[in-house]
Structures are given as C-alpha cells and as structure tokens.
C-alpha cells in the first residue's frame, strides 16, 4: 500500500510482492499471469470494495472471492478492496472511481464498523501512525468528509504532541481526554504504558458495533445511507456480503440489526457467516489455523 490523501492509503498501482500480490496499472489486484501480460480492464461489470477480506490478504488472487466470482459468473470483476479499510474508506474508494460497473459489492466484516469510528489506523489505543478520512454528519441528510488530505508522517506526530489541543483526535469515537492528560511521571515509559491499560480494557470490552444499540451504530447507518445514495446517483446495483466466523445462534444472525437496516434501504445481501465458520472450523489445515491469519472465504 501507499499513502493517499483522499483515503489515507491505497493499493499501489503496477506493484508486486511475490508470490501473493500483483496489481495492474489501474490499481486492481490481478493474477501473476495478468500482471506479466500488462492486463487492463476495458469495462468492469462488478466492482468489489471492502477491507482485507475483500482484497484477499494472505492468499493468491486466484483464491480471493472477487476473482472466484469472476470465474463463476463470466463477468469482469475489478477488485479494489484494501487491507485495513473501514466502511467509510471502502465507500469513498467507490465514490471516486471513474468506472461504471453494473453492480458494486461491499464486503463487510465486524471490524469494518469499528474502523469507521477511528480517525487513525488501529485507533488511538492501537498503532495510530496513519490517519484516515471520516464522515462528519451535520444531520441525517448532510455530511462532510474530514481529514482530507489525510494527515500523515510528521504532521500526525505533531497532533500527538498537541495532546488535548488536538482537534483531529476528538473526531475519534473512542476518544477520551484522559489519554492526553499530563502527569509528572509521564517521563517514564512504563508509567505511560500502565496509564493506558484502563482505557484499553474499557475499549476492548465494549460491545461490538454491529450488535449494539449505540450511537456508533447510528453513525454506521448514516454511512450506509450514503452508500445507497451514491449507487442511486451512479445507477449501480448495490450488494453486500456479510462475513465473519462468529457462530449464529439458532435462526438468529449476529448481523440481524445490519440486515434489518439493509432491508429498509432495499440493499440486497448474503450472510455468509455460517458458511465461513464451517470453512474455518472444518479444514484444520486452512491458512486460518496454519498462521493464525485471514481465513479464505471460498
């Protein structure tokens, strides 16, 4: 990936990281053979957007679900899914594309929602060294995009030094002023580390947004409304894949609240939760268990 002022980061064009990753001059993920032949899309029938699960991290392009859809359907599928993307970045990457697909497929995992509430990658309690754009909703119908161009490098470092005076970090939904309050023992790294623990524990024990009734979920619903309005404007068919290895309880799905809202927006979806759980728990030699990383959503 490389820095992008509008999205925070994006997949590099015409780049390689063998044996898994190859992109063409348009920035789409492609197979090694297509990369070597200089393949470019003339038309795209389906555009796929989302995070690492859509990009197909840890697997070759041939085993990513966008490529599998292309092979099964016969339609041309352009994959611009990008590792670490939140729902907001995925939608903005689609909004600014110059291609005119018939359909756009949004791949969602639970982390897609959490990431959308953060102004920095991994959140202020995580890595926090790359910032990203965020939606700022003035009301239910109007919004602006903040942090564009995305602050990065030395400029982002300065925001940490500004501490309580930083206006940037206050957009992060999990922001707490305690994070930046000065203490005379701050000179000791170990003290600063332990000072963070209560905030980290509180953040880790919060209910996941996609199953909550929180203000954060209301924020996510507004972003999904923007997605629907963009597809209407572009005359594209929206479609959502709901993915995650969490076990469904009986007839209930953890995505129930999201599904109810998608229905209200008249966005079609497929819930792959059970199928993906079967995939990762049945095949013990899958990459998910071998290296503890992404599961392969065949």
SENUMI-548104 format. One record per residue (C-alpha): x, y, z; residue number from 1. Coordinates in Angstrom, 1 decimal, always signed. Layout:
<sites>
{px->X | py->Y | pz->Z | num->NUM} .
...
</sites>
This chain:
<sites>
{px->+0.0 | py->+0.0 | pz->+0.0 | num->1} .
{px->+1.0 | py->+3.7 | pz->-0.3 | num->2} .
{px->-0.2 | py->+7.0 | pz->+1.1 | num->3} .
{px->-3.3 | py->+8.5 | pz->-0.5 | num->4} .
{px->-4.5 | py->+12.0 | pz->+0.5 | num->5} .
{px->-8.2 | py->+11.1 | pz->+0.0 | num->6} .
{px->-8.3 | py->+7.7 | pz->+1.5 | num->7} .
{px->-5.4 | py->+7.6 | pz->+3.9 | num->8} .
{px->-3.8 | py->+4.7 | pz->+2.0 | num->9} .
{px->-4.5 | py->+2.7 | pz->-1.1 | num->10} .
{px->-3.1 | py->-0.2 | pz->-3.1 | num->11} .
{px->-0.1 | py->+0.8 | pz->-5.2 | num->12} .
{px->-0.5 | py->+0.7 | pz->-9.0 | num->13} .
{px->+1.6 | py->-1.7 | pz->-11.0 | num->14} .
{px->+3.3 | py->-3.2 | pz->-8.0 | num->15} .
{px->+4.3 | py->-6.7 | pz->-6.8 | num->16} .
{px->+5.0 | py->-8.6 | pz->-3.7 | num->17} .
{px->+5.5 | py->-12.2 | pz->-4.9 | num->18} .
{px->+4.2 | py->-14.8 | pz->-4.6 | num->19} .
{px->+0.8 | py->-13.4 | pz->-3.5 | num->20} .
{px->+0.4 | py->-9.8 | pz->-4.6 | num->21} .
{px->+0.3 | py->-8.3 | pz->-8.1 | num->22} .
{px->-1.6 | py->-5.1 | pz->-9.2 | num->23} .
{px->-2.0 | py->-3.7 | pz->-12.7 | num->24} .
{px->-1.5 | py->-0.1 | pz->-13.8 | num->25} .
{px->-5.1 | py->+0.7 | pz->-12.8 | num->26} .
{px->-4.6 | py->-0.3 | pz->-9.2 | num->27} .
{px->-6.7 | py->-3.5 | pz->-9.4 | num->28} .
{px->-5.5 | py->-6.7 | pz->-7.8 | num->29} .
{px->-4.7 | py->-9.3 | pz->-10.6 | num->30} .
{px->-3.1 | py->-12.7 | pz->-11.0 | num->31} .
{px->+0.6 | py->-13.0 | pz->-11.7 | num->32} .
{px->+0.0 | py->-14.0 | pz->-15.3 | num->33} .
{px->-2.3 | py->-11.0 | pz->-15.9 | num->34} .
{px->+0.3 | py->-8.7 | pz->-14.3 | num->35} .
{px->+3.1 | py->-10.1 | pz->-16.6 | num->36} .
{px->+0.9 | py->-9.6 | pz->-19.7 | num->37} .
{px->+0.1 | py->-6.0 | pz->-18.8 | num->38} .
{px->-3.6 | py->-6.8 | pz->-18.5 | num->39} .
{px->-6.0 | py->-3.8 | pz->-18.1 | num->40} .
{px->-9.8 | py->-3.7 | pz->-17.7 | num->41} .
{px->-11.7 | py->-2.0 | pz->-20.5 | num->42} .
{px->-15.1 | py->-2.4 | pz->-18.8 | num->43} .
{px->-16.0 | py->-3.6 | pz->-15.3 | num->44} .
{px->-19.2 | py->-5.3 | pz->-14.7 | num->45} .
{px->-18.8 | py->-5.7 | pz->-10.9 | num->46} .
{px->-16.7 | py->-3.6 | pz->-8.6 | num->47} .
{px->-15.7 | py->-5.1 | pz->-5.2 | num->48} .
{px->-14.9 | py->-2.9 | pz->-2.3 | num->49} .
{px->-14.0 | py->-3.5 | pz->+1.4 | num->50} .
{px->-11.1 | py->-4.4 | pz->+3.6 | num->51} .
{px->-8.5 | py->-7.2 | pz->+3.7 | num->52} .
{px->-11.1 | py->-9.9 | pz->+3.4 | num->53} .
{px->-12.1 | py->-8.4 | pz->+0.0 | num->54} .
{px->-8.6 | py->-7.7 | pz->-1.1 | num->55} .
{px->-7.7 | py->-11.3 | pz->-0.3 | num->56} .
{px->-4.8 | py->-10.8 | pz->+2.1 | num->57} .
{px->-2.7 | py->-14.0 | pz->+2.7 | num->58} .
{px->-3.9 | py->-15.7 | pz->-0.4 | num->59} .
{px->-3.2 | py->-15.5 | pz->-4.1 | num->60} .
{px->-5.6 | py->-13.5 | pz->-6.3 | num->61} .
{px->-7.0 | py->-16.8 | pz->-7.6 | num->62} .
{px->-8.3 | py->-17.6 | pz->-4.1 | num->63} .
{px->-9.9 | py->-14.2 | pz->-3.4 | num->64} .
{px->-13.6 | py->-14.1 | pz->-3.5 | num->65} .
{px->-13.8 | py->-11.4 | pz->-6.2 | num->66} .
{px->-11.7 | py->-13.5 | pz->-8.6 | num->67} .
{px->-13.8 | py->-16.6 | pz->-7.8 | num->68} .
{px->-17.0 | py->-14.6 | pz->-8.7 | num->69} .
{px->-15.4 | py->-13.5 | pz->-11.9 | num->70} .
{px->-14.6 | py->-17.1 | pz->-12.9 | num->71} .
{px->-18.0 | py->-18.5 | pz->-11.9 | num->72} .
{px->-20.1 | py->-15.7 | pz->-13.5 | num->73} .
{px->-18.2 | py->-14.7 | pz->-16.6 | num->74} .
{px->-18.4 | py->-11.1 | pz->-15.7 | num->75} .
{px->-15.4 | py->-8.8 | pz->-15.3 | num->76} .
{px->-14.7 | py->-8.1 | pz->-11.7 | num->77} .
{px->-12.5 | py->-5.2 | pz->-10.6 | num->78} .
{px->-11.2 | py->-5.7 | pz->-7.0 | num->79} .
{px->-10.2 | py->-2.5 | pz->-5.1 | num->80} .
{px->-10.6 | py->-4.0 | pz->-1.6 | num->81} .
{px->-7.8 | py->-2.7 | pz->+0.6 | num->82} .
{px->-6.4 | py->-4.0 | pz->+3.9 | num->83} .
{px->-7.4 | py->-2.1 | pz->+6.9 | num->84} .
{px->-10.2 | py->-0.2 | pz->+5.3 | num->85} .
{px->-13.3 | py->+0.8 | pz->+7.3 | num->86} .
{px->-16.8 | py->+1.1 | pz->+5.8 | num->87} .
{px->-16.1 | py->+4.8 | pz->+5.2 | num->88} .
{px->-12.9 | py->+4.3 | pz->+3.2 | num->89} .
{px->-14.4 | py->+1.5 | pz->+1.1 | num->90} .
{px->-17.4 | py->+3.6 | pz->+0.1 | num->91} .
{px->-15.2 | py->+6.6 | pz->-0.6 | num->92} .
{px->-13.0 | py->+4.5 | pz->-2.9 | num->93} .
{px->-16.1 | py->+3.5 | pz->-4.8 | num->94} .
{px->-17.5 | py->+7.1 | pz->-4.9 | num->95} .
{px->-14.4 | py->+8.5 | pz->-6.6 | num->96} .
{px->-13.9 | py->+5.7 | pz->-9.2 | num->97} .
{px->-14.2 | py->+6.6 | pz->-12.9 | num->98} .
{px->-15.5 | py->+3.1 | pz->-13.8 | num->99} .
{px->-19.2 | py->+2.4 | pz->-14.4 | num->100} .
{px->-19.9 | py->-1.1 | pz->-13.1 | num->101} .
{px->-23.3 | py->-2.7 | pz->-13.3 | num->102} .
{px->-23.0 | py->-3.7 | pz->-9.6 | num->103} .
{px->-20.9 | py->-2.8 | pz->-6.6 | num->104} .
{px->-20.3 | py->-5.5 | pz->-4.0 | num->105} .
{px->-19.4 | py->-4.3 | pz->-0.5 | num->106} .
{px->-17.7 | py->-6.9 | pz->+1.7 | num->107} .
{px->-18.3 | py->-6.3 | pz->+5.4 | num->108} .
{px->-16.7 | py->-7.8 | pz->+8.5 | num->109} .
{px->-17.4 | py->-6.7 | pz->+12.1 | num->110} .
{px->-14.2 | py->-4.7 | pz->+12.1 | num->111} .
{px->-15.4 | py->-2.6 | pz->+9.1 | num->112} .
{px->-17.7 | py->-0.8 | pz->+11.6 | num->113} .
{px->-15.1 | py->-0.2 | pz->+14.3 | num->114} .
{px->-12.6 | py->+1.1 | pz->+11.8 | num->115} .
{px->-15.1 | py->+3.7 | pz->+10.6 | num->116} .
{px->-15.2 | py->+5.3 | pz->+14.1 | num->117} .
{px->-11.5 | py->+5.9 | pz->+14.1 | num->118} .
{px->-9.5 | py->+8.8 | pz->+12.7 | num->119} .
{px->-6.2 | py->+6.9 | pz->+12.9 | num->120} .
{px->-5.5 | py->+3.4 | pz->+11.7 | num->121} .
{px->-6.0 | py->+0.8 | pz->+14.5 | num->122} .
{px->-7.3 | py->+3.6 | pz->+16.8 | num->123} .
{px->-5.7 | py->+5.9 | pz->+19.3 | num->124} .
{px->-5.3 | py->+2.9 | pz->+21.6 | num->125} .
{px->-3.6 | py->+0.8 | pz->+18.9 | num->126} .
{px->-0.9 | py->+1.6 | pz->+16.4 | num->127} .
{px->-2.1 | py->+5.1 | pz->+15.5 | num->128} .
{px->+0.6 | py->+6.0 | pz->+13.0 | num->129} .
{px->-1.6 | py->+6.5 | pz->+9.9 | num->130} .
{px->-4.7 | py->+8.7 | pz->+9.7 | num->131} .
{px->-7.8 | py->+8.3 | pz->+7.5 | num->132} .
{px->-10.8 | py->+10.3 | pz->+6.4 | num->133} .
{px->-14.1 | py->+10.2 | pz->+8.4 | num->134} .
{px->-17.7 | py->+11.2 | pz->+7.8 | num->135} .
{px->-19.0 | py->+14.1 | pz->+9.9 | num->136} .
{px->-22.8 | py->+14.1 | pz->+9.8 | num->137} .
{px->-24.3 | py->+17.5 | pz->+10.2 | num->138} .
{px->-27.8 | py->+15.9 | pz->+10.2 | num->139} .
{px->-29.4 | py->+12.9 | pz->+8.7 | num->140} .
{px->-29.2 | py->+14.3 | pz->+5.2 | num->141} .
{px->-26.0 | py->+16.3 | pz->+5.1 | num->142} .
{px->-22.4 | py->+15.5 | pz->+5.8 | num->143} .
{px->-18.8 | py->+16.5 | pz->+5.1 | num->144} .
{px->-15.6 | py->+14.5 | pz->+4.9 | num->145} .
{px->-13.0 | py->+15.5 | pz->+7.4 | num->146} .
{px->-9.2 | py->+15.0 | pz->+7.5 | num->147} .
{px->-8.7 | py->+15.3 | pz->+3.7 | num->148} .
{px->-5.9 | py->+15.5 | pz->+2.8 | num->149} .
{px->-5.2 | py->+12.8 | pz->+5.4 | num->150} .
{px->-2.6 | py->+13.9 | pz->+8.0 | num->151} .
{px->+0.4 | py->+11.6 | pz->+7.9 | num->152} .
{px->+4.1 | py->+11.4 | pz->+9.0 | num->153} .
{px->+5.4 | py->+14.4 | pz->+10.9 | num->154} .
{px->+2.1 | py->+16.3 | pz->+10.8 | num->155} .
{px->+0.4 | py->+13.4 | pz->+12.5 | num->156} .
{px->+3.2 | py->+13.2 | pz->+15.1 | num->157} .
{px->+2.5 | py->+16.8 | pz->+16.0 | num->158} .
{px->-1.1 | py->+16.0 | pz->+16.7 | num->159} .
{px->+0.0 | py->+13.7 | pz->+19.5 | num->160} .
{px->+2.3 | py->+16.5 | pz->+20.9 | num->161} .
{px->-0.7 | py->+18.9 | pz->+20.8 | num->162} .
{px->-2.5 | py->+16.4 | pz->+23.1 | num->163} .
{px->-5.7 | py->+17.9 | pz->+24.5 | num->164} .
{px->-5.3 | py->+20.8 | pz->+22.0 | num->165} .
{px->-5.6 | py->+18.4 | pz->+19.0 | num->166} .
{px->-8.9 | py->+18.9 | pz->+17.2 | num->167} .
{px->-8.2 | py->+16.0 | pz->+14.9 | num->168} .
{px->-8.3 | py->+13.2 | pz->+17.5 | num->169} .
{px->-11.6 | py->+14.4 | pz->+19.0 | num->170} .
{px->-13.4 | py->+13.1 | pz->+15.9 | num->171} .
{px->-12.4 | py->+9.6 | pz->+17.0 | num->172} .
{px->-15.5 | py->+8.0 | pz->+18.7 | num->173} .
{px->-13.4 | py->+6.3 | pz->+21.4 | num->174} .
{px->-11.5 | py->+9.5 | pz->+22.2 | num->175} .
{px->-11.0 | py->+10.2 | pz->+26.0 | num->176} .
{px->-9.2 | py->+13.2 | pz->+27.3 | num->177} .
{px->-7.5 | py->+11.1 | pz->+29.9 | num->178} .
{px->-5.4 | py->+9.7 | pz->+27.1 | num->179} .
{px->-3.5 | py->+13.1 | pz->+26.8 | num->180} .
{px->-3.7 | py->+14.4 | pz->+30.3 | num->181} .
{px->-0.2 | py->+15.2 | pz->+31.5 | num->182} .
{px->+1.3 | py->+13.6 | pz->+34.7 | num->183} .
{px->+4.7 | py->+14.3 | pz->+36.1 | num->184} .
{px->+5.5 | py->+10.6 | pz->+35.9 | num->185} .
{px->+4.9 | py->+10.6 | pz->+32.1 | num->186} .
{px->+8.7 | py->+10.8 | pz->+31.7 | num->187} .
{px->+8.7 | py->+7.1 | pz->+32.5 | num->188} .
{px->+7.6 | py->+4.9 | pz->+29.6 | num->189} .
{px->+6.4 | py->+2.2 | pz->+31.9 | num->190} .
{px->+4.1 | py->+4.6 | pz->+33.7 | num->191} .
{px->+2.6 | py->+5.8 | pz->+30.4 | num->192} .
{px->+2.1 | py->+2.2 | pz->+29.4 | num->193} .
{px->+0.2 | py->+1.3 | pz->+32.6 | num->194} .
{px->-1.8 | py->+4.5 | pz->+32.4 | num->195} .
{px->-3.2 | py->+3.3 | pz->+29.1 | num->196} .
{px->-4.4 | py->-0.1 | pz->+30.5 | num->197} .
{px->-7.8 | py->+1.1 | pz->+31.9 | num->198} .
{px->-8.7 | py->+2.8 | pz->+28.6 | num->199} .
{px->-7.6 | py->-0.2 | pz->+26.6 | num->200} .
{px->-9.6 | py->-2.6 | pz->+28.8 | num->201} .
{px->-12.7 | py->-0.4 | pz->+28.5 | num->202} .
{px->-12.3 | py->-0.2 | pz->+24.8 | num->203} .
{px->-11.8 | py->-3.9 | pz->+24.4 | num->204} .
{px->-14.9 | py->-4.8 | pz->+26.5 | num->205} .
{px->-17.2 | py->-2.5 | pz->+24.5 | num->206} .
{px->-20.0 | py->-4.3 | pz->+22.7 | num->207} .
{px->-19.2 | py->-4.8 | pz->+19.0 | num->208} .
{px->-20.9 | py->-2.1 | pz->+17.0 | num->209} .
{px->-22.8 | py->-4.4 | pz->+14.6 | num->210} .
{px->-24.7 | py->-6.0 | pz->+17.5 | num->211} .
{px->-25.1 | py->-2.9 | pz->+19.6 | num->212} .
{px->-27.7 | py->-0.1 | pz->+20.0 | num->213} .
{px->-25.0 | py->+2.5 | pz->+20.4 | num->214} .
{px->-24.6 | py->+5.9 | pz->+18.9 | num->215} .
{px->-21.8 | py->+4.3 | pz->+16.9 | num->216} .
{px->-24.3 | py->+2.1 | pz->+15.2 | num->217} .
{px->-26.4 | py->+5.1 | pz->+14.3 | num->218} .
{px->-23.3 | py->+6.6 | pz->+12.8 | num->219} .
{px->-22.7 | py->+3.5 | pz->+10.7 | num->220} .
{px->-26.3 | py->+3.5 | pz->+9.5 | num->221} .
{px->-25.8 | py->+7.1 | pz->+8.2 | num->222} .
{px->-22.7 | py->+5.9 | pz->+6.3 | num->223} .
{px->-24.8 | py->+3.0 | pz->+4.7 | num->224} .
{px->-27.3 | py->+5.6 | pz->+3.7 | num->225} .
{px->-24.6 | py->+7.5 | pz->+1.8 | num->226} .
{px->-23.6 | py->+4.2 | pz->+0.1 | num->227} .
{px->-27.2 | py->+3.8 | pz->-1.1 | num->228} .
{px->-27.4 | py->+7.3 | pz->-2.4 | num->229} .
{px->-24.2 | py->+7.0 | pz->-4.3 | num->230} .
{px->-25.4 | py->+3.8 | pz->-6.0 | num->231} .
{px->-28.7 | py->+5.6 | pz->-6.9 | num->232} .
{px->-26.7 | py->+8.5 | pz->-8.4 | num->233} .
{px->-24.4 | py->+6.2 | pz->-10.3 | num->234} .
{px->-27.3 | py->+3.9 | pz->-11.3 | num->235} .
{px->-25.4 | py->+0.9 | pz->-10.0 | num->236} .
{px->-26.8 | py->-2.1 | pz->-8.2 | num->237} .
{px->-25.6 | py->-2.3 | pz->-4.5 | num->238} .
{px->-24.9 | py->-5.7 | pz->-2.9 | num->239} .
{px->-23.5 | py->-6.6 | pz->+0.5 | num->240} .
{px->-21.6 | py->-9.6 | pz->+1.6 | num->241} .
{px->-21.8 | py->-10.1 | pz->+5.4 | num->242} .
{px->-18.7 | py->-12.1 | pz->+6.5 | num->243} .
{px->-17.4 | py->-13.3 | pz->+9.8 | num->244} .
{px->-16.5 | py->-16.6 | pz->+11.6 | num->245} .
{px->-18.9 | py->-15.9 | pz->+14.5 | num->246} .
{px->-21.4 | py->-18.7 | pz->+15.2 | num->247} .
{px->-25.0 | py->-17.9 | pz->+14.6 | num->248} .
{px->-27.4 | py->-18.7 | pz->+17.5 | num->249} .
{px->-30.3 | py->-20.8 | pz->+16.1 | num->250} .
{px->-32.1 | py->-18.8 | pz->+13.5 | num->251} .
{px->-30.7 | py->-15.5 | pz->+14.7 | num->252} .
{px->-27.6 | py->-14.0 | pz->+13.0 | num->253} .
{px->-25.2 | py->-11.6 | pz->+14.7 | num->254} .
{px->-25.8 | py->-9.4 | pz->+11.6 | num->255} .
{px->-29.6 | py->-9.1 | pz->+12.4 | num->256} .
{px->-29.5 | py->-5.3 | pz->+13.1 | num->257} .
{px->-27.5 | py->-4.7 | pz->+10.0 | num->258} .
{px->-29.8 | py->-6.9 | pz->+7.9 | num->259} .
{px->-32.9 | py->-5.0 | pz->+9.1 | num->260} .
{px->-31.3 | py->-1.7 | pz->+8.1 | num->261} .
{px->-30.2 | py->-3.1 | pz->+4.7 | num->262} .
{px->-33.7 | py->-4.2 | pz->+4.1 | num->263} .
{px->-35.0 | py->-0.7 | pz->+4.9 | num->264} .
{px->-32.6 | py->+0.7 | pz->+2.3 | num->265} .
{px->-33.5 | py->-2.0 | pz->-0.2 | num->266} .
{px->-30.0 | py->-3.3 | pz->-0.5 | num->267} .
{px->-29.6 | py->-7.0 | pz->-1.3 | num->268} .
{px->-27.2 | py->-9.0 | pz->+0.8 | num->269} .
{px->-25.9 | py->-12.5 | pz->+1.5 | num->270} .
{px->-25.0 | py->-13.5 | pz->+5.0 | num->271} .
{px->-22.0 | py->-15.9 | pz->+4.8 | num->272} .
{px->-21.4 | py->-16.2 | pz->+8.5 | num->273} .
{px->-22.3 | py->-19.9 | pz->+8.8 | num->274} .
{px->-20.6 | py->-21.0 | pz->+5.6 | num->275} .
{px->-17.4 | py->-19.2 | pz->+6.6 | num->276} .
{px->-17.5 | py->-20.6 | pz->+10.1 | num->277} .
{px->-17.9 | py->-24.1 | pz->+8.6 | num->278} .
{px->-14.9 | py->-23.4 | pz->+6.3 | num->279} .
{px->-12.5 | py->-22.3 | pz->+9.0 | num->280} .
{px->-13.5 | py->-24.9 | pz->+11.6 | num->281} .
{px->-13.8 | py->-28.0 | pz->+9.3 | num->282} .
{px->-10.5 | py->-27.7 | pz->+7.5 | num->283} .
{px->-7.9 | py->-27.6 | pz->+10.2 | num->284} .
{px->-5.1 | py->-27.2 | pz->+7.7 | num->285} .
{px->-6.6 | py->-24.0 | pz->+6.3 | num->286} .
{px->-4.4 | py->-20.8 | pz->+6.4 | num->287} .
{px->-6.6 | py->-19.5 | pz->+9.2 | num->288} .
{px->-5.2 | py->-22.2 | pz->+11.6 | num->289} .
{px->-1.8 | py->-22.5 | pz->+10.0 | num->290} .
{px->-0.6 | py->-19.0 | pz->+10.6 | num->291} .
{px->-3.5 | py->-17.5 | pz->+12.6 | num->292} .
{px->-4.3 | py->-15.0 | pz->+10.0 | num->293} .
{px->-7.1 | py->-14.4 | pz->+7.5 | num->294} .
{px->-9.5 | py->-17.1 | pz->+6.6 | num->295} .
{px->-10.0 | py->-17.9 | pz->+3.0 | num->296} .
{px->-13.7 | py->-17.2 | pz->+2.2 | num->297} .
{px->-14.2 | py->-19.7 | pz->-0.6 | num->298} .
</sites>
